[in-house]
Amino acid sequence: MDQSFVLASPACIRYIDPRVKLVHVAIAGVLLFVVRSTGGILLSDAFMVVALLFFGLYGCAARLIAVTGALLTASLLLASVPGAVAAAAGMSVFIFFKFTPLAGVYFMMTKSVSPSELANALERLRLPRALTITLAVTLRFLPTIGQEVGAMRDSMRIRNIPLTVLNVLKAPLTMMEFVMVPLMMRFVKVAEELAAAACVRGIERPGVRGSLLEMRLRFRDFAYLGAVVGCAAFLACFESRMIS
């Protein structure tokens, strides 16, 4: 099964209202400042892995586990090496490790929520149209960045200019030119295409947008929200015990 994008029907048990997912995003952002210990971050990652498995995003769950394990291992190895350089590098790696739960949130929002669903959910929350359009377009544009970077790396490899750490260290300004210039040009083109597609779909039409998707809160939405709040409360209690 292709894990690039997984959408569930409202009748499916895996379908959760996008508004509930937005609350999950807000709670995850708050937990980023509350959870500071390694154990708390691992528990937060474990909760996100369970959420991704629930939505059927098995590939994303595996990637989150792999990235979390790699960053934790690198952080522990650098912490055991004496010296100021190793300490600074270890601190930088630990900061990336701290943000791994948000990577799970990113997978959840970009792989299980379509831009149309997000726009409809934001309009139901009575948010300004400017904010609604901005967030919906951003959700559609973020996955495109990875695709464009991959295409740019392939083109550089064909021209015998691989994007490697060694080449970046040898000629940082040249590599920045090779990377940033085509990316910026491509981003401008993609932005124009997204704007044209939005106009075709009537994004400039005044009034409330219609939707073929029936959006209402169900029992499973409240159950999912209760599970998220319960996990957040557990993490807060865990951190308070770790600090005390």
C-alpha positions in Angstrom: 0.0 0.0 0.0 1.3 3.4 -0.9 2.0 5.4 2.3 2.5 8.7 0.5 -1.0 9.9 1.5 -3.7 8.1 3.5 -7.2 9.4 3.6 -10.0 7.7 5.4 -13.7 7.8 4.8 -15.9 9.5 7.5 -17.5 6.1 8.0 -14.1 4.5 8.7 -13.1 4.1 12.4 -9.7 5.7 11.5 -11.3 9.0 10.4 -10.8 11.7 12.9 -12.3 15.2 12.5 -9.6 17.7 11.3 -10.6 20.1 14.1 -9.7 17.4 16.7 -6.3 17.0 14.9 -5.8 20.7 15.1 -6.3 20.5 18.9 -3.8 17.6 18.9 -1.3 19.9 17.1 -1.8 22.7 19.7 -1.3 20.2 22.6 1.9 18.9 21.0 3.2 22.4 20.7 2.6 23.0 24.4 4.2 19.7 25.3 7.3 20.8 23.4 8.0 23.3 26.2 6.8 21.0 29.0 8.7 17.8 28.2 12.4 18.2 28.7 13.8 14.9 29.8 14.9 12.1 27.5 12.4 9.7 29.0 9.6 12.2 28.4 10.6 12.8 24.8 10.7 9.0 24.2 7.2 8.6 25.7 5.9 11.5 23.6 7.4 9.8 20.5 5.8 6.5 21.5 2.4 8.2 21.7 2.9 9.7 18.2 3.9 6.3 16.8 0.7 4.8 18.2 -1.3 7.7 16.6 0.4 7.2 13.2 -0.3 3.4 13.4 -3.9 4.2 14.2 -4.2 6.4 11.0 -2.6 3.6 8.9 0.7 5.5 8.4 2.9 2.6 8.9 5.8 3.9 6.9 5.7 7.3 8.7 5.7 5.5 12.0 8.8 3.5 11.0 10.6 6.6 9.8 9.8 8.4 13.1 11.2 5.4 15.1 14.3 5.3 12.9 15.0 9.1 13.2 14.4 9.1 16.9 16.7 6.2 17.5 19.4 7.7 15.3 19.3 11.1 17.0 19.2 9.6 20.5 22.2 7.3 19.7 24.2 10.2 18.3 23.4 12.4 21.3 24.5 9.7 23.8 27.7 9.0 21.8 28.6 12.7 21.6 27.9 13.1 25.3 30.5 10.4 26.1 33.2 12.2 24.1 35.2 14.8 26.0 35.7 18.3 24.6 33.8 21.5 24.0 33.2 20.7 20.3 31.6 17.3 21.1 29.5 18.9 23.8 28.2 21.6 21.4 27.5 19.0 18.7 25.7 16.8 21.2 23.6 19.7 22.4 22.6 20.4 18.8 21.7 16.8 18.2 19.6 16.7 21.4 17.7 19.8 20.2 16.7 18.0 17.0 15.8 14.9 19.1 13.6 17.1 21.3 11.6 18.1 18.1 11.0 14.5 17.0 7.4 14.4 18.4 6.6 17.4 16.1 7.9 15.3 13.2 5.1 12.8 14.0 2.6 15.6 14.1 3.9 16.8 10.7 3.4 13.3 9.2 -0.1 13.1 10.7 -1.2 16.4 9.3 0.3 16.2 5.9 -0.5 12.5 5.2 -4.0 12.1 6.7 -5.6 15.6 6.2 -6.3 17.0 2.7 -6.1 20.8 2.2 -9.8 20.8 1.4 -10.6 19.1 4.7 -8.3 21.5 6.6 -9.9 24.6 4.9 -13.4 23.3 5.7 -12.4 22.7 9.3 -10.9 26.1 9.8 -14.0 27.8 8.3 -16.1 25.8 10.8 -14.0 27.3 13.5 -14.9 30.8 12.2 -11.3 31.7 11.6 -10.4 34.6 9.2 -10.4 33.5 5.5 -6.8 34.9 5.1 -5.6 32.5 7.9 -7.6 29.6 6.5 -6.2 29.9 3.0 -2.6 30.4 4.3 -2.7 27.3 6.5 -4.4 25.2 3.8 -1.9 26.2 1.1 1.0 25.6 3.5 -0.2 22.1 4.2 -0.2 21.4 0.5 3.1 23.2 -0.1 5.2 21.5 2.6 5.3 18.0 1.1 6.3 19.6 -2.2 9.5 20.9 -0.7 10.8 17.4 -0.1 9.9 16.3 -3.6 11.7 19.3 -5.1 14.8 18.8 -3.0 14.9 15.2 -4.1 14.6 16.2 -7.8 17.3 18.8 -7.4 19.7 16.3 -5.8 19.0 13.8 -8.7 19.8 16.5 -11.2 23.0 17.5 -9.4 24.1 13.8 -9.3 23.5 13.5 -13.0 25.8 16.5 -13.5 28.5 14.8 -11.3 27.9 17.4 -8.5 26.6 15.2 -5.7 25.2 17.0 -2.7 27.3 15.5 0.0 28.8 16.8 3.3 32.3 16.7 1.8 31.3 18.9 -1.1 29.5 21.3 1.2 32.7 21.6 3.4 35.0 22.0 0.4 33.0 24.7 -1.4 30.1 25.9 0.8 29.3 29.0 -1.3 29.3 27.1 -4.6 27.1 24.4 -3.2 24.7 27.0 -1.8 24.4 28.5 -5.2 23.8 25.1 -6.8 21.1 24.4 -4.3 19.4 27.6 -3.4 19.0 29.1 -6.9 17.1 26.2 -8.5 15.1 25.7 -5.4 14.0 29.3 -5.2 13.1 29.4 -8.9 11.1 26.1 -8.5 9.3 27.4 -5.4 8.2 30.5 -7.3 6.9 28.2 -10.1 5.1 25.9 -7.7 3.5 28.9 -5.8 2.1 30.2 -9.1 0.7 26.7 -9.9 -0.9 26.5 -6.5 -2.4 30.0 -6.9 -3.8 29.1 -10.3 -5.3 25.8 -9.0 -6.9 27.6 -6.0 -8.5 30.2 -8.3 -9.9 27.4 -10.5 -11.4 25.8 -7.4 -13.2 29.1 -6.5 -11.1 30.1 -3.5 -11.9 33.8 -4.2 -15.6 33.2 -4.2 -17.3 35.2 -1.3 -19.4 33.5 1.3 -19.2 30.1 2.9 -17.5 27.3 0.9 -19.5 24.2 0.3 -18.1 20.7 0.9 -19.0 17.2 -0.1 -17.6 15.9 3.2 -20.0 15.9 6.1 -18.0 17.3 9.0 -19.4 16.6 12.4 -18.0 15.4 15.7 -18.6 11.7 16.5 -17.9 9.6 19.5 -14.6 8.4 18.2 -13.5 12.1 17.9 -14.1 12.7 21.5 -12.5 9.4 22.4 -9.4 10.3 20.4 -9.3 13.8 22.0 -9.6 12.2 25.5 -6.7 9.9 24.7 -4.6 12.9 23.6 -5.4 14.9 26.7 -4.8 11.9 28.9 -1.4 11.3 27.3 -0.5 15.0 27.7 -1.6 14.9 31.4 0.5 11.8 31.9 3.6 13.4 30.3 3.1 16.5 32.5 3.0 14.4 35.6 6.0 12.4 34.5 8.0 15.6 33.9 7.0 17.0 37.3 8.2 13.9 39.0 11.4 13.9 37.0 12.1 17.5 37.9 11.3 17.0 41.6 
